[in-house]
């Protein structure tokens, strides 16, 4: 007979099994986890909002780079059309009637620094006089800068 069996020792019969505590639950989580979750979700929402808000800029620049620069007049007319579309849809619908120097003043008024009037004044007269020559590289960089910097 073994001395540690319940038949040999009546005191062992009175012992009860060990009950382990309930496992620790994930819920409710502590307040720092809630704070981190709120910051994470806010960052995702802000990123999506900012990306969707400015996606038109990327599309406009892609369209600008797709224009053919070999024909000065055609390139200037396409740039003018693109800037008109942006200004009508994003800024002010009354800009549709602007042309010439007033059109360039309108474009420059939407930025802090003037980029069209001092050096690209010929751009204003291309639709009326297609014999004017214009530097397409300078026009493209000015249009791209305007698209990037305009506040909508």
C-alpha positions as CSV (number, residue, x, y, z in Angstrom):
1,X,0.0,0.0,0.0
2,X,1.2,3.4,-1.0
3,X,1.2,6.0,1.8
4,X,0.1,8.9,-0.5
5,X,-3.1,7.3,-1.9
6,X,-6.5,8.6,-0.6
7,X,-7.3,5.2,1.0
8,X,-4.2,5.4,3.1
9,X,-4.5,9.0,4.1
10,X,-7.9,10.4,5.0
11,X,-6.7,14.0,4.9
12,X,-6.0,13.8,1.2
13,X,-9.7,13.1,0.6
14,X,-10.6,16.5,2.0
15,X,-8.4,18.4,-0.5
16,X,-10.0,20.1,-3.5
17,X,-8.7,20.7,-7.0
18,X,-6.9,23.9,-7.8
19,X,-9.1,26.3,-9.8
20,X,-7.2,28.5,-12.2
21,X,-8.4,32.1,-12.7
22,X,-10.3,33.0,-15.9
23,X,-8.0,33.8,-18.8
24,X,-7.3,37.5,-19.3
25,X,-9.7,39.0,-21.9
26,X,-8.8,41.4,-24.7
27,X,-12.0,43.4,-24.0
28,X,-12.3,46.0,-22.7
29,X,-9.0,47.3,-23.9
30,X,-7.2,50.0,-22.0
31,X,-7.5,53.7,-22.9
32,X,-4.1,54.0,-24.6
33,X,-5.1,51.3,-27.0
34,X,-8.3,53.2,-27.8
35,X,-6.3,56.4,-28.3
36,X,-3.9,54.6,-30.7
37,X,-6.8,53.1,-32.6
38,X,-8.4,56.6,-33.0
39,X,-5.2,58.1,-34.2
40,X,-4.6,55.3,-36.7
41,X,-8.1,55.5,-38.1
42,X,-7.9,59.4,-38.3
43,X,-4.6,59.1,-40.2
44,X,-6.1,56.8,-42.7
45,X,-9.2,59.0,-43.2
46,X,-7.0,62.1,-43.6
47,X,-4.7,60.3,-46.1
48,X,-7.7,59.2,-48.2
49,X,-9.3,62.7,-48.1
50,X,-6.1,64.5,-49.0
51,X,-5.3,62.1,-51.8
52,X,-8.8,62.3,-53.3
53,X,-8.8,66.1,-52.9
54,X,-5.7,66.5,-55.0
55,X,-5.9,63.7,-57.4
56,X,-7.1,66.2,-60.1
57,X,-3.6,67.8,-60.0
58,X,-1.9,64.5,-60.9
59,X,-4.4,63.9,-63.7
60,X,-3.9,67.5,-65.1
61,X,-0.1,67.2,-65.0
62,X,-0.3,63.8,-66.8
63,X,-2.5,65.4,-69.4
64,X,-0.1,68.3,-69.7
65,X,2.8,66.0,-70.3
66,X,0.9,64.1,-73.0
67,X,0.6,67.2,-75.1
68,X,2.7,67.4,-78.3
69,X,5.3,70.2,-78.0
70,X,6.4,70.2,-81.6
71,X,3.7,72.6,-82.8
72,X,3.9,75.8,-80.7
73,X,0.4,77.0,-81.5
74,X,-1.3,73.7,-80.9
75,X,0.5,73.1,-77.6
76,X,-0.4,76.6,-76.4
77,X,-4.0,76.1,-77.3
78,X,-4.1,72.8,-75.5
79,X,-2.5,74.4,-72.4
80,X,-5.0,77.2,-72.5
81,X,-7.9,74.7,-72.8
82,X,-6.5,72.7,-69.8
83,X,-6.1,75.8,-67.6
84,X,-9.6,77.0,-68.6
85,X,-11.1,73.7,-67.6
86,X,-9.3,73.7,-64.2
87,X,-10.3,77.3,-63.5
88,X,-13.9,76.7,-64.5
89,X,-14.3,73.6,-62.4
90,X,-12.2,74.3,-59.4
91,X,-12.0,78.1,-59.1
92,X,-14.6,80.4,-60.7
93,X,-17.1,79.7,-63.5
94,X,-16.9,83.4,-64.6
95,X,-13.3,82.7,-65.8
96,X,-14.8,81.1,-68.9
97,X,-15.3,84.5,-70.5
98,X,-11.8,85.8,-69.8
99,X,-9.2,86.1,-72.5
100,X,-6.0,88.0,-73.3
101,X,-4.2,89.8,-70.6
102,X,-7.2,89.6,-68.2
103,X,-7.0,85.8,-68.5
104,X,-3.3,85.9,-67.5
105,X,-4.0,88.3,-64.7
106,X,-6.6,86.0,-63.4
107,X,-4.2,83.1,-63.5
108,X,-1.5,85.1,-61.7
109,X,-3.9,86.4,-59.1
110,X,-4.5,82.8,-57.9
111,X,-0.8,82.5,-57.0
112,X,1.4,84.5,-54.7
113,X,3.9,85.1,-57.5
114,X,3.2,86.0,-61.1
115,X,4.4,83.4,-63.5
116,X,2.6,84.2,-66.8
117,X,2.6,88.0,-67.2
118,X,6.2,88.9,-67.1
119,X,7.6,86.4,-69.5
120,X,4.7,84.6,-71.2
121,X,2.6,87.5,-72.4
122,X,2.5,86.0,-75.9
123,X,0.5,83.1,-74.4
124,X,-2.5,85.5,-74.1
125,X,-2.6,86.3,-77.8
126,X,-2.0,82.8,-79.3
127,X,-5.8,82.1,-79.8
128,X,-6.2,85.3,-81.8
129,X,-2.9,85.3,-83.6
130,X,-1.5,81.9,-84.4
131,X,1.7,83.3,-86.0
132,X,3.1,84.1,-82.6
133,X,6.0,81.9,-81.4
134,X,6.3,80.9,-77.8
135,X,8.8,78.8,-75.8
136,X,6.9,75.6,-75.2
137,X,9.3,74.4,-72.5
138,X,8.8,77.6,-70.5
139,X,5.0,77.4,-71.0
140,X,4.9,73.8,-69.9
141,X,6.9,74.6,-66.7
142,X,4.7,77.6,-66.0
143,X,1.5,75.6,-66.5
144,X,2.8,72.8,-64.3
145,X,3.8,75.2,-61.6
146,X,0.4,76.9,-61.7
147,X,-1.4,73.5,-61.5
148,X,0.7,72.5,-58.5
149,X,0.4,75.8,-56.6
150,X,-3.1,77.0,-57.2
151,X,-5.3,76.9,-54.1
152,X,-8.7,75.3,-54.7
